[in-house]
């Protein structure tokens, strides 16, 4: 069984201009980091001209599809019938994207099949992680 789920999604970048360009993005979930979801935007869609990856909790994404959630760098809220808004806040500014809620539900369903919600802690190998941290301290 795979330990990683990757799903492309189509995001609509909300800009000041009336035109809302579509940009490809990739959702990523790894059993080795069971609480986190990553969303990567390709270089052509970013101000820096390099791939940009945002990491946030799977719980935030799930909850934000029902009602507004988040107070930090990443905020999620439902929008209309089948859209979800993700806001990414950085010192350079804020990026606001719309994603089809159905695509997010499909992704979250796949992550739950890989690691059921509430069982994330069972995927962690704390002894190994602690040994890795301590390796360089001697």
C-alpha positions in Angstrom: 0.0 0.0 0.0 1.3 3.5 -0.9 2.3 5.8 1.9 1.8 9.0 -0.1 -1.2 10.5 -1.8 -0.8 13.2 -4.4 -3.7 14.7 -6.2 -3.6 17.5 -8.8 -6.3 20.2 -8.3 -7.3 23.2 -10.3 -7.1 26.4 -8.3 -8.5 29.8 -9.3 -6.3 32.6 -8.2 -8.4 35.6 -7.0 -6.7 38.8 -8.2 -7.5 42.4 -8.1 -8.4 42.3 -11.8 -11.8 40.7 -12.7 -10.0 37.9 -14.5 -9.4 34.8 -12.3 -6.7 32.6 -13.9 -6.7 28.9 -13.3 -3.5 27.5 -11.9 -2.5 23.9 -11.4 -1.7 22.9 -7.8 -0.8 19.6 -6.2 -2.2 18.3 -2.9 0.2 16.0 -1.0 -0.3 13.7 2.0 2.3 11.5 3.5 1.6 8.8 6.1 5.0 9.7 7.6 3.7 13.2 8.5 0.1 12.1 9.3 -1.2 15.4 10.6 -0.1 17.6 7.6 -1.3 18.3 4.1 0.9 20.2 1.6 -0.3 22.3 -1.3 2.3 23.1 -4.0 2.0 25.8 -6.6 4.2 25.6 -9.7 6.9 28.2 -10.4 4.9 30.0 -13.2 2.1 30.8 -10.8 4.3 32.3 -8.1 5.8 35.8 -7.6 9.2 34.3 -6.9 9.3 32.1 -10.0 9.9 28.9 -8.0 7.6 26.2 -6.7 5.9 27.3 -3.5 4.7 24.8 -1.0 2.4 25.5 1.9 2.0 23.0 4.8 -1.0 23.0 7.0 -3.1 20.5 9.0 -5.5 18.1 7.5 -7.9 19.0 10.3 -7.8 22.7 9.2 -8.7 21.7 5.6 -11.5 19.4 6.8 -13.0 21.9 9.2 -12.6 24.9 6.9 -14.8 23.2 4.2 -17.7 23.5 6.7 -17.1 26.9 8.3 -14.3 29.5 8.3 -11.2 28.2 10.1 -7.6 29.4 10.7 -6.0 32.4 12.3 -2.5 32.2 11.0 -0.7 31.9 7.7 -3.4 29.5 6.2 -7.1 30.1 6.4 -9.9 28.0 4.9 -13.6 28.7 4.4 -16.5 27.4 2.3 -17.6 29.6 -0.7 -20.9 29.1 -2.5 -22.2 25.7 -3.5 -19.0 23.8 -4.3 -16.0 26.0 -3.8 -13.6 26.3 -0.9 -11.4 29.3 -0.4 -7.8 28.9 0.8 -5.9 32.0 1.9 -2.2 31.9 2.2 -0.7 34.9 4.2 3.0 35.8 3.8 5.0 38.9 4.4 4.9 39.5 0.6 1.1 39.5 0.6 -1.9 37.2 0.6 -2.8 34.7 -2.1 -6.4 33.7 -2.2 -7.4 30.7 -4.3 -10.7 28.9 -4.9 -10.7 25.1 -5.3 -13.6 22.8 -6.1 -14.8 21.3 -2.8 -15.4 18.0 -4.6 -11.7 17.7 -5.4 -10.8 18.5 -1.8 -13.4 15.9 -0.5 -12.0 13.3 -2.8 -8.4 14.0 -1.6 -9.5 14.0 2.1 -11.4 10.7 1.6 -8.2 9.1 0.2 -6.1 10.4 3.1 -8.6 9.0 5.6 -8.4 5.6 3.9 -4.6 5.7 4.2 -4.7 7.1 7.8 -8.0 7.3 9.5 -8.8 10.6 11.3 -8.0 10.1 14.9 -5.4 7.4 14.3 -2.6 9.8 13.1 -0.6 9.3 16.3 -0.3 5.5 15.5 1.8 6.4 12.5 4.4 8.3 14.5 7.7 6.6 15.4 8.6 8.8 18.3 11.6 6.7 19.4 13.1 6.9 15.9 12.4 10.6 15.6 14.0 11.3 19.0 17.1 9.2 18.0 17.4 11.3 14.8 17.2 14.5 16.8 19.8 13.3 19.3 22.2 12.0 16.7 23.9 15.3 16.2 24.2 16.4 19.9 27.0 14.1 20.9 
